Amino acid sequence: MSEDLKRLAAEAALGEVQSGMRLGIGTGSTAEHFVRGLGARVRGGLDVVGVPTSERTAALAREEGIRLETLENCPELDLTVDGADELDARLTLIKGGGGALLREKIVATASTRMVVIADAGKRVSCLGAFALPIEVVPFGLRATRHSIESALAALGYSAVPALRGGTEPFVTDGQHHIFDVELGQIHDPVAVSEALLRIPGVVDHGLFIGIADAAYVAGPDGVDRLTPAAG
Ligand SMILES: O=C(CO)[C@H](O)[C@H](O)COP(=O)(O)O
């Protein structure tokens, strides 16, 4: 999908930002458009403080002259704006393609509102075409992989978790690793979430359930503002 659509979604979300806000700032290529747009507004006089969801976002935000705080010093946020790898009609998300899912979920959950920005290619009727990222501690990787496989098998999935980075595993900002799991279709995200979170080596996963309040989705015909469908 084109960078233009990502930028359009990001620009639309900037309309929700007001002076005085404490902002969670997401990670990824779409979020980068948001950071650049936010930087331009800050240079124009907008007064906000940002809590970044990754070291990568922090570096870009600093370059843009955005005032940053840690979540430790600023534990209650007004709004988080972040991208997603997939979103469905309920605004359940898959995130973590960029490897920042844990901080992203912590920051979004600390926010009164979370707004997603995405191009229309991310919108799906059923989550799961994008491999689900699962963040795990490095200790006991093989045992954790086995537990993930067993837990998913009990839900009817024959999925093989792939360690991101392979022989040179990807390391998250929290010094963890990520397994990516191809599930195909996730009909019951809550069941998948609960099963994964019962595994001790699993820190978190990329399913965001009941966290997003709205989404700006940009397609060839413009930007749609979505809110979670009931049911
Ligand atoms: O969850 C994420 C990072 O952990 C990103 O928001 C997600 O991967 C979308 O990225 P992009 O905007 O580059 O498509």
The ligand as a Gaussian input file, in Angstrom:
#p B3LYP/6-31G(d) Opt

LIG

0 1
 O        2.415000      -3.095000      15.453000
 C        3.256000      -2.463000      14.897000
 C        4.666000      -2.441000      15.321000
 O        4.886000      -3.357000      16.369000
 C        2.910000      -1.610000      13.738000
 O        1.971000      -0.661000      14.131000
 C        2.351000      -2.488000      12.670000
 O        3.322000      -3.490000      12.362000
 C        1.994000      -1.711000      11.412000
 O        3.149000      -1.218000      10.835000
 P        3.128000      -0.411000       9.468000
 O        2.426000       0.863000       9.736000
 O        4.589000      -0.240000       9.131000
 O        2.424000      -1.270000       8.451000

